[in-house]
Amino acid sequence: MREAVLFTAFLQCPELIEENETALESLSCRTPRHTHLRDVLLRHSGADYEMLAQEIGPDALETLRSLPHVALSPVARHPEDLD
């Protein structure tokens, strides 16, 4: 659950990836889908949202966004609020 919200935060604000790269690298993912998301974020650190979304793919992105705990998270509900 925590992983999905973190991935959403990194997608919404990709500039956070680089400063949290070590923690992201050491993140133990529970599912292959989360492992793929983590690896894409690390591989494309410094990329913008559009590039990351394209690399992740529309199905995986929609699945991530549709998770109830992600949809209710502040980062998903207010992506423009970087605080």
C-alpha positions in Angstrom: 0.0 0.0 0.0 2.7 2.5 1.0 4.6 1.7 -2.2 1.8 2.7 -4.5 1.4 6.1 -2.8 5.1 6.7 -3.0 5.2 5.8 -6.7 2.3 8.2 -7.3 4.2 11.0 -5.5 7.3 10.4 -7.6 5.3 10.4 -10.8 3.5 13.6 -9.8 6.8 15.3 -8.8 9.7 13.5 -10.6 12.3 15.9 -9.3 11.9 14.1 -5.9 13.3 10.9 -7.5 16.9 12.0 -7.6 17.0 13.2 -4.0 15.4 10.0 -2.8 17.2 7.7 -5.2 19.1 5.6 -2.5 15.9 5.0 -0.6 14.0 4.1 -3.8 16.8 1.7 -4.8 16.6 -0.1 -1.5 12.8 -0.4 -1.5 11.7 -4.0 -1.4 8.7 -4.3 -3.6 5.9 -6.7 -2.9 4.7 -7.2 -6.4 6.3 -7.5 -9.9 4.2 -4.5 -11.0 5.7 -2.4 -8.2 9.2 -3.6 -9.0 8.6 -2.5 -12.6 7.4 0.9 -11.4 10.4 1.3 -9.1 12.8 0.3 -11.9 11.2 2.7 -14.4 11.4 5.6 -11.9 15.1 4.8 -11.2 16.0 4.3 -14.9 14.4 7.6 -15.9 15.4 9.7 -13.0 15.2 13.3 -14.1 12.5 12.7 -16.7 9.2 14.6 -16.7 5.8 13.1 -15.9 4.9 12.5 -19.6 8.1 10.5 -20.2 7.5 8.4 -17.1 3.9 7.8 -17.8 4.7 6.7 -21.4 7.4 4.3 -20.1 5.1 2.9 -17.4 2.2 2.4 -19.8 -1.4 3.5 -19.7 -2.7 0.2 -18.2 -0.3 0.2 -15.3 -0.8 3.9 -14.7 -4.6 3.5 -14.6 -4.3 0.5 -12.2 -2.1 2.6 -9.9 -4.4 5.6 -9.9 -7.5 3.4 -9.3 -6.3 1.9 -6.1 -8.5 3.4 -3.3 -5.6 4.3 -1.0 -3.9 6.1 -3.9 -7.0 7.9 -5.1 -7.6 9.2 -1.6 -4.0 10.2 -0.9 -3.2 14.0 -0.8 -0.7 13.6 -3.6 -3.3 12.2 -6.0 -6.1 14.5 -4.9 -3.9 17.7 -5.0 -1.0 17.1 -7.3 -0.3 20.8 -7.6 0.4 21.1 -3.8 4.1 20.1 -3.5 4.2 20.6 0.3 
